[in-house]
Amino acid sequence: MGDEEIFFVWGEPQHLAEAREWLTGRLHTSWLLDEEIGELNLALTEALTNLLQHAEIRTKSELRVQIEDTRVHVLIADDSPPFEPGHSPDEEREGGFGLLLLNMLTDEVSVETGATGGSVLRLTKYRPDV
Protein backbone atom coordinates (compact mmCIF):
# COMPACT_ATOMS: atom_id res chain seq x y z
CA MET A 1 0.00 0.00 0.00
CA GLY A 2 1.16 3.53 -0.76
CA ASP A 3 1.17 6.72 1.24
CA GLU A 4 -1.95 7.73 3.16
CA GLU A 5 -2.80 11.11 4.67
CA ILE A 6 -5.81 12.18 6.75
CA PHE A 7 -7.67 15.51 7.00
CA PHE A 8 -10.74 16.33 9.10
CA VAL A 9 -13.39 18.68 7.74
CA TRP A 10 -16.28 19.99 9.81
CA GLY A 11 -19.80 19.71 8.42
CA GLU A 12 -20.18 23.36 7.48
CA PRO A 13 -20.16 24.81 3.94
CA GLN A 14 -17.30 27.22 4.62
CA HIS A 15 -14.93 24.27 5.11
CA LEU A 16 -15.37 22.90 1.56
CA ALA A 17 -12.63 25.15 0.17
CA GLU A 18 -10.20 23.95 2.86
CA ALA A 19 -10.94 20.33 1.95
CA ARG A 20 -10.38 21.01 -1.77
CA GLU A 21 -7.13 22.84 -1.05
CA TRP A 22 -5.89 19.99 1.13
CA LEU A 23 -6.84 17.40 -1.50
CA THR A 24 -5.16 19.35 -4.30
CA GLY A 25 -1.94 19.57 -2.30
CA ARG A 26 -1.90 15.82 -1.68
CA LEU A 27 -2.77 14.90 -5.26
CA HIS A 28 -0.08 17.13 -6.77
CA THR A 29 2.47 14.72 -5.27
CA SER A 30 0.97 11.84 -7.29
CA TRP A 31 1.11 10.83 -10.94
CA LEU A 32 -2.36 12.31 -11.65
CA LEU A 33 -2.69 14.93 -14.39
CA ASP A 34 -4.12 18.35 -13.48
CA GLU A 35 -7.39 17.45 -15.25
CA GLU A 36 -7.75 14.31 -13.11
CA ILE A 37 -7.00 16.31 -9.94
CA GLY A 38 -9.76 18.72 -10.97
CA GLU A 39 -12.17 15.82 -11.47
CA LEU A 40 -11.42 14.41 -8.02
CA ASN A 41 -11.84 17.87 -6.48
CA LEU A 42 -15.23 18.24 -8.14
CA ALA A 43 -16.19 14.74 -6.95
CA LEU A 44 -15.09 15.65 -3.40
CA THR A 45 -17.14 18.86 -3.52
CA GLU A 46 -20.21 16.95 -4.73
CA ALA A 47 -19.83 14.27 -2.06
CA LEU A 48 -19.33 16.74 0.80
CA THR A 49 -22.17 18.97 -0.43
CA ASN A 50 -24.50 15.95 -0.48
CA LEU A 51 -23.36 15.02 3.01
CA LEU A 52 -24.11 18.55 4.25
CA GLN A 53 -27.49 18.50 2.55
CA HIS A 54 -28.64 15.05 3.64
CA ALA A 55 -26.92 14.35 6.97
CA GLU A 56 -29.25 14.57 9.93
CA ILE A 57 -26.51 15.99 12.13
CA ARG A 58 -23.53 18.23 11.48
CA THR A 59 -20.44 16.21 12.11
CA LYS A 60 -16.86 16.16 11.01
CA SER A 61 -15.83 14.02 8.08
CA GLU A 62 -12.54 12.23 7.79
CA LEU A 63 -10.85 12.55 4.41
CA ARG A 64 -8.14 10.09 3.45
CA VAL A 65 -5.98 9.95 0.36
CA GLN A 66 -4.20 6.74 -0.55
CA ILE A 67 -1.68 7.13 -3.36
CA GLU A 68 -0.49 3.89 -4.91
CA ASP A 69 1.50 3.10 -8.05
CA THR A 70 -1.57 2.15 -10.07
CA ARG A 71 -4.43 4.01 -8.39
CA VAL A 72 -5.44 6.84 -6.08
CA HIS A 73 -8.25 6.51 -3.54
CA VAL A 74 -10.06 9.42 -1.90
CA LEU A 75 -12.10 8.19 1.08
CA ILE A 76 -14.73 10.25 2.87
CA ALA A 77 -15.93 8.81 6.19
CA ASP A 78 -18.51 10.29 8.55
CA ASP A 79 -20.58 9.31 11.57
CA SER A 80 -23.99 10.09 10.14
CA PRO A 81 -26.43 7.21 9.54
CA PRO A 82 -25.23 4.88 6.77
CA PHE A 83 -25.85 6.09 3.25
CA GLU A 84 -27.85 3.72 1.08
CA PRO A 85 -27.75 4.52 -2.63
CA GLY A 86 -30.91 3.50 -4.33
CA HIS A 87 -32.94 5.90 -6.38
CA SER A 88 -32.26 7.00 -9.93
CA PRO A 89 -32.26 10.65 -10.99
CA ASP A 90 -35.70 11.98 -11.74
CA GLU A 91 -35.99 14.49 -14.57
CA GLU A 92 -39.05 15.96 -12.88
CA ARG A 93 -37.20 17.07 -9.76
CA GLU A 94 -34.00 18.89 -9.03
CA GLY A 95 -31.08 16.85 -7.76
CA GLY A 96 -30.51 13.14 -7.48
CA PHE A 97 -27.54 13.16 -9.84
CA GLY A 98 -24.77 12.93 -7.21
CA LEU A 99 -23.77 9.29 -7.72
CA LEU A 100 -24.09 9.62 -11.47
CA LEU A 101 -21.74 12.60 -11.40
CA LEU A 102 -19.29 10.81 -9.08
CA ASN A 103 -19.22 7.85 -11.47
CA MET A 104 -18.55 10.18 -14.42
CA LEU A 105 -15.67 11.92 -12.63
CA THR A 106 -13.93 8.83 -11.24
CA ASP A 107 -13.12 5.31 -12.37
CA GLU A 108 -14.80 3.61 -9.42
CA VAL A 109 -17.20 4.61 -6.64
CA SER A 110 -18.09 2.44 -3.66
CA VAL A 111 -20.02 3.03 -0.46
CA GLU A 112 -19.39 0.94 2.65
CA THR A 113 -20.61 1.02 6.23
CA GLY A 114 -17.85 2.31 8.49
CA ALA A 115 -16.39 0.32 11.39
CA THR A 116 -18.38 2.40 13.90
CA GLY A 117 -21.41 2.95 11.67
CA GLY A 118 -21.74 5.83 9.30
CA SER A 119 -20.60 5.66 5.69
CA VAL A 120 -17.30 5.47 3.86
CA LEU A 121 -17.36 6.72 0.29
CA ARG A 122 -14.39 5.58 -1.81
CA LEU A 123 -13.55 7.46 -5.02
CA THR A 124 -10.87 5.79 -7.15
CA LYS A 125 -8.81 6.88 -10.15
CA TYR A 126 -6.70 4.27 -11.95
CA ARG A 127 -3.43 5.02 -13.69
CA PRO A 128 -4.28 4.86 -17.41
CA ASP A 129 -0.95 3.46 -18.61
CA VAL A 130 -0.98 0.35 -16.40
C-alpha positions, 0 to 999 in steps of 0.5 A: 500500500502507498502513502496515506494522509488524513484531514478532518473537515467539519460539516459546514459549507465554509470548510469545503474550500479547505478540503479542496485545497488539502486534496489538491496539495496531496494529489499534486504529489501523485502521478495524476494529471491536473485534469484528473486532480480537478475531477477528483476535487469536483467529486469531493465537492459533490460528495461533501455537499451531499453530506451537508445537505442530507446528513441529519446531524452536522459532524466532522468528516474524515478525508483520506488519500491513498496514493499507490503506483496504479491508483489513487483513492479518496475516502470520505468517512462520517458518523452520520447514519449509513448512506444507502444509494438506491434511487435514480435521478428523476428528470421531474425534480431537481437533484438526485444526480450525485452518484451519477456525477461521481461515477462520471468523474472517477473510475470507481465509486463504492459506499461501505458502512464504516467500522463504527457505523456511518458511511465510507465513500471511496472514489478511485482513479486508476493510472491509465498506462498500467 
